[in-house]
Amino acid sequence: MAEIIQRDGTWAFDGTTVRITPGLHRSVPLFRQTYGEIAVPLEAVAGVVYEPERKRGRLRLRLREGADPLLQATGGRLPDPADPYRLIVDIDRSGVAEYVAEEIRHALLLDQIPKEPTKAYLLPGPPVPVSVRSSDGTVSFDGAQVRIDWADTSERVKRATGPRIVAVGDLVQVEWLPNSGYEDGFMRFVTRETVFSKLPPEKDPYALDLWGSTRRDLLTALVATAVTARLPHPSTREHERDNGEFADRPRRAASVPPPADHHDVLLRRLRELGELHRDGVLTDEEFTMTKAAVLRGFR
């Protein structure tokens, strides 16, 4: 067993699995503490490196492309402190860090682990159900469908469409960009019907506009990862595109029953959208797309 325990967290390697546990110190980002312990199988690892510095060093684990739904969902855009595959190491523990890295490298060589992209996810992602409250609303995922409940501060056009419910079978992918504190981020659920949508996140009823607390909004990556883990693996989608199968696959409709008074609610929301259009809040294109989204939600 090779193990290093630091205030930032703990890495333990038993020859087959790298077990990463976040530290409990207040300096450890909320995202890492919420994501929790990660068990990385050796076959998901592409490499490991220890980067020494004057006062401290960093252990970094590099995973094979396509092995982890977290890395797939976030696309390398997680802020460095929130990266669970990085460990800050005190300078007096650099020897231990080098030993842990060497043990992992030795096991990779011994087991002849390939570095090529994987054909399936080797890590499960966060468990479901998972729910996160962001600056734009609350997004929840139960393993079968995504639900967005808009906040009072959301754009009127979003609140007019009501809660957004999307079945996993209707999703193509999740697009995620963190709120940096200087620029807004977003999380967009791309369906087969909205794949060419050009609506900005603040007006897109399938997107959360992330503009508030950077620390809190970063947790939306939990939902993005959980959903990504249950979508077809990227290698599968690439194969379908190459063979022209994607466009021919039948679309599975969301089986979400409408509320009992759905007709009155539908008319009210359409009236609200019409008022927004007349007042110039929505352009012609935005009005057409948002109206279509409302109608789809009541089928």
C-alpha positions, 0 to 999 in steps of 0.5 A: 500500500502506497499512501500519502495523507495531506491537509488537501486530501489523501491518496492511497494505492493498493496496486489496482485502485487509486483511492482519492479522498478530499480533505476536510480543511476549509481550504479544500473547495466545496466541489471536491468535498461534495463530490467525495471519495473517488476510486480510480481503477488502474486501467483508467490511469494514463499517467501520474506526475509529481511537480515539486515547487519551493514551498510545496508540490503537486501530485497529478493523476492523468486519466485516459481520454473517455474514462471519466464522465467528470472530465468528459462533462467539464472538458478540462474547465474545472478550476485547478483547486477543484480538480480532484486528480490533483493533490497539494503536497507539503514540501517535507512530504515530497519523498512520499509523493514521489514514492506514490507516483513511482508505485503507480507508474510501476503498476501501469508498466507491469500491467501494460495499461494502454494510453489510448482512449477508452470505449466506455466509462471506467468511473461511475460519476456521482450517485443519483438522485442529485440536486443543485441550487444555482444562481439561475434555478435548481437542477435535479437529476434522478437517473431518468430525467432532468428537471429545472425549476427556475429561480425568481431572479431568472429571466421572465422568458424562462419563468414563463415556460415553467419547470423544464423536464427532459428525459435522458433519452431525449438528450444528446449531450450536456454543455458546461462552462463554469462561472469564473467570477469575471465571466458568466458560465452556463450548463445547457442540456442539448436535445435533438430538437435544440441541437442547433439553438442559438439562444443565449443561456440567460434566455434558453429554457434548456440552459442554466445561466451561472452568474452568482456564487462561483463556489456554489455554481461549480456544483452544477458540474455534479449534475452535468457529470451524472447525466453524462455518465448515463448518455452514450459514450463519446466513442459510440456517438462518433461511431454513429456519426461516421456510419450515418446512424445518428439521424436515423435513430428514433427519438424517445419522447419524455414520458412526463404527465402534464398537470391536471390544469395543463390547458389553462397553464399553457394558455397563460404561458403563451400569453406571457410569451406574447407580451414579452414579444410585443414588449421587445424582450424577445426577438422574433426568433427567440419567441418562435423557439421559446413558444415551441419549447412550451408547446413541446412541454405540454404534449 
